[in-house]
Amino acid sequence: MRGILTFFAFLITSQSVLSQTQIEVPLIKDPNANAYHLMASLNGEEYDFIFDTGASGLLINKAVFDDLTRKGKLTQTDFLGTSKAVIANGSTIDINVVNIRSLEIGGQVLNDLRAGVVDNNNAALLFGQDALSKFGSVTIDYNQGKLILTTNPAGTNTTTPPAQTAQTTLLNSLKEIKLIPCSADDQGTLNDLRSILESAPELKQVKISEEAQVPPQRAVNRITEGTITIRYFSQKDQAVADSGELATLLDAFLTQHDTAFKPSALVRENMLSSFNNRSFPDYLEIWVRKQ
């Protein structure tokens, strides 16, 4: 997954036995960043995570790793090896992989999850989608600031993937997505992007349009080469622009044209200030500029 930080896809190796019930987990908006936080406990120790639907797994930093190790909550037997991670500047690093014996969220405990460890004391802790796959359904209510989880009946498998629920909640709120090329060459690739978006079930009721002409060069110059820039024009649409659901669809396009874009190709831009804070809700622009 491309995004702010992308790392290995991992398997959750245990089957939690959960009685079917609904729980709510508070999501706290960070006023200084486009991010929501939640609290979760790892092996009995509580930490502040960024809730990132664009991340596939669980990520902790060196400070948390050292804290758990010092308290005897992580031991050598929990070390599972190393993996590769692509960070925000596009470089690839090696990270350690550890087993988290128990993760508690909203009073529910999930067992034996794999987590990546970034060798940086200040790196953000990320809580991704795969950790939620033990639940029957996941609903993200950004307006009320909460994550609503429905647990599985005991002994059954997940029947509603979290990503599907989140797509219904977020992307269906849009009315239009406009695709904008930054050059004639970019214009030739928009059909691929439009095809991917139009084939997505959650965008069936959303109008997908293309800008017929390449914008003036002064507008193009604001877009970084090798990126796809998602512009939103209403504060309510920030969650859609930041969502992993949209990132997943754009990643499919980036995979087709991998050499034309940077490793961390997705950029989000709040356009409210450009229109004197006049809002244009339920509308996104996706600017494409190959390198």
N, C-alpha and C positions, 0 to 999 in steps of 0.2 A: 504494500500500500504506500503510495506516495503521500506526502503531507508534511506537517511540521516535523514529525519524526516517524520513520517507518522501521519496523524490525520484523524478525522472523515470525512466521505463522506457527502456532504451536498447537499441540493436542492436549486436551484436558483428559486426564487418564483415569479419573474415578467416576463412579456413579453416586451422586448424593441422593439420599432418601429424604424427600421433602413432602410434607403434607400440603395439600393444595390450599393456598390462602393468598391473600393480596397484602403486600407490604409497600410502604412508601419510604423512599430515601431522599432526604433534602438535597437539592442541588443549589450550591451557592455561587452566584455570579461574581466573578472577579471584576471590580470596577476599573482596574488598570489594564485589563487584557480581555481579549475575546475568548473567554474560557469559563467553564463551570467546574466547581469542585465538589467532591463528595468525600465522606469519611469512611474508611474501611480498615479492618484489623487484619494484620498478617501474623499468624502464629501467636495471637493474643495481644499484639502491640498495635495501637491505633495510629494511622497516618492520614495525611491530607493528600488526596489524589486529584489530578485533573481528569474529568470525565471526557474521554476523547473517543467519539464514535468512529473516527478515522483510524484509530489504532486497533490492531487485531488482537493484541494480548496485554499482558501485565508488564510494566516496566518500573523498576526501582533504581535509586541512585546509590552511590557508594556509602553515603552517610547512613542510609537506612540499612544497607547490608551490614555495615560495621556495628550498628546498634543491635540488630538481631543476633549477630554472631557473639557480641560481647555478653548478651543476656542469655546465651545458650539456646536461642530460638532457631538458629541455623547452625548446622554442624557440617563436617566434611562429607557425611553421607548424603547431604542434600545437594551437593554440587553435581550437576549433570553434564558439564562440558562447556563448550563455547559455541557461539553462533555469530553471524554477521549482522550488522545493523547499518542502515543508511541514515545519516543524520541530516540536520537542516541545511548545512552548507554543501550537501551532495557527496561528501566523503564517506567511505565505508570503514567501519571500525569493527574490531572483535569485542564481543561482550560475553561475560559469563552467564550461564544459565543455571538457575537453582530451582529446587522444588519447594513450593510453599505448602506446608502440610495442612494448614487451615486458613481460609479467608472468610471473615465474617462481614456481611453487609446487611443492614436492615434487620439484624437479629437472626439471619440465616447463615449457615456455615457451609462453605464449599471446600472440598478436600482435594489435595494433591494437584495444584496448578503450577505450571511452569512460569517463571518470571525471568526477564532479562535484567542484568545489572550493568548500568552505565558507570564507568570509572570516573565519576565526577560527583563531588559532594553536593553541588547545587542544581543538578539536573532535575527537571520536573518529574514527578511520579505520575505515570499514565495508567488509567484504568480503561481498558479496551473492551470490545464487544464479546470476544470469546469467553471471557469470564462470566458473562451473563447468559451463555447458552444453556446453563443448567436450569434456567427458569422457563416456564411455559410461555410467558409473553412479557414483553417489555414495552412500556409506554413512556415517552419523554414529554413532560409537560413543562416547557420552558416558561410559560406565562406564570404558573404558580410555583415554579422552582422546585420540581420534585420528579423523581424517577419512580414509576409505579411498576412493581414486579409481581407477577402472578406465578407462584410456585407450582411445580408439577405434582400430580397425584403420586403417591409412593409407588416406586417400581416402574414408572412409565418414562418414556423418552420425551424430549422436547418436541412439541408439535407446532409451535409458532416461533420461527427464528427471530431473534431480536432485530436483525437488520430489516426484516420485512415489516415489522411493526413500526420501526422508526421511519421507514420510507413513507408509510401511509400517513403518519403523523406530520411529517415535515414537508416532503416534496409535493404532496397533494394540495398544500396551501397556496402554491404558485398559480398564477394565471398565464404568465408568458416568460419564456426564456429566449433572448435574442442572441444569436451567434454573430460575432463581428470579426472579420479577418483584418490583419494588419498589413497585408500585402496581397498581390495577385496570386502568389504562390500559396499563401495561407488560405485564400479563397477556394483553391482547388481541393483542400482537405476537409472543408466544412461538411461535405456530404457524408463523410465517414462519421463525424461527430454527431450530425443530425440523425443519422440512422440509428446510432447507439441510444441516443436520448429518446427518440420516438418509439423504440422497441421496448423501453422500460415500462412495465405495467403501472408503476406509481406516477408516471408522467402522461398517461393516456389522455387526461383531461386538460393538460397544459399545452398551450400554443407554443410551438417551436418555430421561430422565424430566423431568417438570415438577413443581414445588412447587405444590400445589393452592391454598394460601392465601398471601396477601401476608404476609411476616414482620412481626414487631412493629416499630414505628417506630424504636425504639432501634437495631435491627439495620440498618434501611434508612438511617438517618442516617450510617452508616459508609461508605456507597457514595456517591461523588461523582456529582452530577447530570450527565447527558449522557455517561455512560460505560457500558461493559460491563466488569465486573470479573471476572477469572478467578482463582478461589481454588484453591490446591492444598494438600494436607494431608500430603504426603510429599516429602522432598527429591528422591527419584528422579523425581517428576512435575514438578519445576521446569522441566526441559528441554522437556516437552510444553507446559506453560503458556506458555513463552517462544517456542515454535516458530513459524516462518513458516507452516507448514502449517495450524495452527489459526487463525492470524491471517488467512490467505487466506479461510478459510470464514466467519469472522466479518465480514470486509470485505464479503462478498456481502450479508450481512444489513444492514450499515451503509449500503450503497449504496441499498438499498430504502427506508431510513428516514433518509436523510442529514440532513435538517433537525432531526431529533430528538436528534442527538448532536454532541458536540464534534469538531473535526477530528482531534484525537489522542484517540480514544475508548477505546482498549484499556488496561486497567490490570491488573497482576498483583499478587496478594497472597499471601504465605506465611502460612498459618494455623497452623503448628506451635506457635507460642508461645501461641496461644489455647487449645490443648489440652494444655498442659504438655509439649510436644514428643512427645505420643503421635501416632504416624503412622497415616494412613489411605491406603494406597497405591492406585494405579490408579483414582483418583476425582478428578474436578474439579467445581466449582460455577461456573456462569456467571450472575452477577447482572446484570440489565438495569434501568437507571434512565434514562429519557429526561429531557431538560431541559425 
